[in-house]
Amino acid sequence: MIGIIGGGNMGEAFIEGFLKAGVDNNEILVCEIDEKRRKDLAEKYKIKVCDSIDIVGKTQKIILIAVKPYQVKEVCEKLSNTLKDDQLLISIAAGVSLKDIKSYLKTDFKNIIRIMPNLMVAVNKGILATSYYQKIDKDLLFDFKHYFSKLGYIYEVDEKLLDAITAISGSGPAFISVFVESLADAGVYIGIPRNLALDFALNAILGTVSMIKEKKLHPATLKDKVTSPAGTTIEGLKVLEENNFRALIYKIILETFNKTKKVK
Ligand SMILES: NC(=O)c1ccc[n+]([C@@H]2O[C@H](COP(=O)([O-])OP(=O)(O)OC[C@H]3O[C@@H](n4cnc5c(N)ncnc54)[C@H](OP(=O)(O)O)[C@@H]3O)[C@@H](O)[C@H]2O)c1
């Protein structure tokens, strides 16, 4: 049913996510060129694997391209020989547009969806920002939503936004991970044991996010609730502002966004 081309970081995250959501192992076929990786995935997840794009193209209803952006052209060219109108092609490659994919396929195939996911699909908490051609087959679109909504939150967005979204939700987890690690390290620096420091850092973030979401708070409202006049938190916030924390975040996101446009 679902053929995943490329069993790397993201390919594996999708495998984990689908299995966790109850999709049957037999419904997943992964095409991976690296032999060791292929065997590892087959053993770990009890899924079907192969090394032929052609087999995926000929047998799978939904095909997910999860290779590096510069490899998408070659994959599409191989798939174009066999793609039929009852199949759905999905790409997660950063910076590769629907138009690029269509041009690589060299056919008038319309059932193409571009998603910008993040690694959290593995735990069914992913963000899947999605764009597609309006002429897409409606039954296939239904199938897409049925299967992929198991992996997290699907947002239908204008394709123009996908590169910007890549910087926030695709790359964001890396920045957030560095923040969690730094918070824990700082905790260790002031004497908290390593395991507790990491737990506190993680739960502080989890609790903050849950409260903002559940109570529909603006982040500034939560910040203000924690910050008493002349108290401890405002001391930390002063350092954060003196060191241009917000400007640094803008810069990180802008550089990531700029790179997204150059990766093909
Ligand atoms: N990582 C993220 O958080 C993230 C988030 C959003 C979107 N994405 C997108 O997801 C895509 C995959 O990223 P990734 O981090 O998972 O990369 P990755 O770990 O390098 O995975 C790609 C895998 O595909 C294999 N491959 C390459 N060409 C193939 C072919 N013709 N047939 C079968 N397998 C092939 C690669 O093998 P080799 O290593 O031998 O080439 C590699 O194992 C990228 O386009 C990226 O833009 C990633």
The ligand as a Gaussian input file, in Angstrom:
#p B3LYP/6-31G(d) Opt

LIG

0 1
 N       15.550000      15.157000       8.462000
 C       14.510000      15.943000       8.656000
 O       14.183000      16.327000       9.774000
 C       13.649000      16.377000       7.480000
 C       12.521000      17.194000       7.708000
 C       11.718000      17.513000       6.609000
 C       12.023000      17.056000       5.347000
 N       13.138000      16.291000       5.155000
 C       13.439000      15.818000       3.807000
 O       13.440000      14.415000       3.855000
 C       14.313000      13.921000       2.864000
 C       15.158000      12.819000       3.456000
 O       15.969000      13.377000       4.499000
 P       16.753000      12.432000       5.478000
 O       17.291000      13.295000       6.549000
 O       15.911000      11.264000       5.836000
 O       17.949000      11.948000       4.516000
 P       18.804000      10.630000       4.614000
 O       18.929000      10.188000       6.032000
 O       20.041000      10.861000       3.797000
 O       17.883000       9.544000       3.886000
 C       17.804000       9.347000       2.501000
 C       17.993000       7.854000       2.250000
 O       17.606000       7.538000       0.922000
 C       18.585000       6.688000       0.352000
 N       18.538000       6.797000      -1.112000
 C       19.120000       7.716000      -1.895000
 N       18.826000       7.501000      -3.209000
 C       18.030000       6.407000      -3.235000
 C       17.417000       5.665000      -4.281000
 N       17.574000       6.020000      -5.550000
 N       16.677000       4.575000      -3.959000
 C       16.525000       4.199000      -2.673000
 N       17.094000       4.856000      -1.636000
 C       17.829000       5.948000      -1.902000
 C       19.877000       7.216000       0.954000
 O       20.930000       6.327000       0.781000
 P       22.427000       6.978000       0.677000
 O       22.705000       7.548000       2.030000
 O       23.251000       5.777000       0.346000
 O       22.383000       8.025000      -0.392000
 C       19.450000       7.417000       2.406000
 O       19.504000       6.215000       3.138000
 C       15.143000      15.086000       2.339000
 O       14.715000      15.404000       1.020000
 C       14.828000      16.209000       3.288000
 O       14.765000      17.457000       2.626000
 C       13.962000      15.941000       6.207000

